[in-house]
Amino acid sequence: MGKHRLPLSLFIFLALMGIIIALPLLGAMIWRDEPFTYYLAFPPRLGGVEHAPFSWGVSIGLAVLILACLLPFIRQAVRMSGTGVEREKKDEQRFPFWGYAGGALCSVAWILAWNRFSWFSVCQPYTFPLLWIGYVIVINAFTYRRTGSCLLRCRPVYFLTLFPASAVFWWFFEYLNRFVLNWYYVGIDAFGPWQYVFYATACFSTVLPAVLSTAELVKSFPFIREAYRDFIPIRPAYPKALAGAALIIVAASLFALGLFPDILFPFVWVSPLLCLVSLQTLAGREQIFSLLATGDWTRVVSLASAALVCGFFWEMWNYFSMPRWEYSIPYVHRCLIFEMSILGYAGYLPFGLECGAVGEFLKNMIPPRNGTW
């Protein structure tokens, strides 16, 4: 690691934090009537945003846009499925014993989360993190069985760092959601401020480990690498100019987030990614999209797919859990799978890239033991 690498990473992080925290709050203080403390209350307060009703026109238009973006990837997957890409011939490891322990933890936590045992009522809110710790262990066990390597076994320091980093990472989204109120929590009335912070932080700490562990498993399949390693190259002629323009657009959108929540709410999901990538590009650093210049989409597809897989389990396990979250999305809140609109699942795709970008950012500050991703 170069002697200037950590200071530059720290500068990028502080700039990112300043943009995401300061601009929405500054804009809201200008455009809206709520006091400063409204946006910092724990647990978060409901109300203050009236969402637009469901619209078939917006929903159909958004569905067409999503399908148009995904069509090249779907077509490539279909094309490669006919080429008979076979699994790599390598000796698999036995499924490790700790994988069975993770499966047992996940199963027990699932039963406890979806039932309302009176003897377990005090601990009921804390089953959700246990579900995901079990999930993360199982996914790492499957990856280890396939490849002989996984984050948990081969990069334990990095793996453990993902948990506190994940809590900080998701708190950014919770903060941005206070300006648009696209989701809210049910069953947290009994929580005091510090109890809520502790509970929420425990839940948020599993996001990055889950997505990045799942991405590692997805990437282990030869089909993914063969289909997307030499795909569509993207080489912007003026990357720093493009990064600067993206940063300006994101900054303006965050500043106006409180004024136009029904229009700008997608920036809750994409602004951290665009900010981080833009800052890294302007600083001359590699970022999550760097490999696209050679047409290698493996990392991007693995991360997006992993977040979609995790998204399904998040929404499913949330459905009968308590506390849980519900949604209020303008224009598209219909055709639900669990609590989430079917179109809303598309938001997990860029979210996976955000998880990967943060993971890469951390990885650059924690040297790997074996030089692998």
Secondary structure, 3 states (H helix, E strand, C coil): CCCCHHHHHHHHHHHHHHHHHHHHHHHHHHHCCCCHHHHHCCCCCCCCCCCCCCCHHHHHHHHHHHHHHHHHHHHHHHHHHCCCCCCCCCCCCCCCHHHHHHHHHHHHHHHHHHCCCHHHCCCHHHHHHHHHHHHHHHHHHHHHHHHCCCHHHHCHHHHHHHHHHHHHHHHHHHHHHCCCCCEEEECCCCCCHHHHHHHHHHHHCCHHHHHHHHHHHHHCCHHHHHHHCCCCCCCCCCHHHHHHHHHHHHHHHHHCCCCCHHHHCCHHHHHHHHHHHHHHHHCCCCCCCHHHHHCCCHHHHHHHHHHHHHHHHHHHHHHCCCCEEEECCCCCCCCEECCEEHHHHHHHHHHHHHHHHHHHHHHCCCCCCCCCC
